[in-house]
Every structure is written in structure tokens, then in C-alpha cells.
């Protein structure tokens, strides 16, 4: 769902989003990274973390997982394929004062 949502936001075909997902899973090892993080984190959470700290622990792990996802998703070597346009240059910035 996240890859399709990204395709909708950046206006590129859904097939390209699915192809990117398959590439991330097969070539970038996304699923392996997922299991290597969440399986031990869940075991630690239920075995060692006190119940009143479990939500904080999972939120912290989730924060670092989002960093991993961001790195994998933006690991494009081709900068030209970036869908973002450069910010326009202001000729007279003092005109806004």
C-alpha cells in the first residue's frame, strides 16, 4: 500500500510502484531487514520490557525502522529520476518585505 500511495502522490504508474516494491524486496533485501529487526524486537519486548514501557519500546523501534525504509526507498543512483522539481529562484527577494 505504501508504494501505491507514493505512486499516487508523485503521479507515476502503479505498475512502476509494484516493480519498485519487487526490486526493493528482492534486490535490496527489504523483507530480510524487516524480519531481522522486528523478530528480535518483538521477542525482547514481550520477554524483557515491562508492560508499561512496551508501547514506548515499539515506537522507538518503529522510528528506526522508518529510517531503514527511507534509506531503501530512496536508494536510487539516478538523481535525474527524482519526481521533485527544483525550487524556483526569486529574482527580488526583498519585494516580499
Secondary structure by P-SEA (a helix, b strand, c coil): caaaaaaaaacccaaaaaaaaaaaacccaaaaaaaaccaaaaaaaaccccccaaaaaaaaaaaaaaaaaaaaaaccccccccccccccccccccccc
